[in-house]
Amino acid sequence: MPIYEYRCDSCGFQKEHLQKLSDAPLTTCPDCGKESYAKLLSAAGFQLKGSGWYATDFKGGSKPASPPPCQTGEGSCSSCVAS
């Protein structure tokens, strides 16, 4: 269940509430009782950075094929005929 942050426009009371997605938004302030309790828009609590699982496991595209060892000068391979 997501956590929503609310603030009262009348008294300034602010609190987080654990609610289901299907629950109706709260409107009554638990501190002063007025109908000015509104849901706040806040940033997510995490960020995806760096070259983590998304970049390595799920990102589209394929890796470029590396040349066989005989073409890079690092050795020879049985499938190529050295010239």
Buried (B, 14 or more C-beta within 10 A) or exposed (E): EEEBEBBBEEBEBEBEBEBEEEEEEBEEBEBEEBEBBBBEEEEEEEEEEEEEEEEEEEEEEEEEEEEBEBEEEEEEEEEEEEE
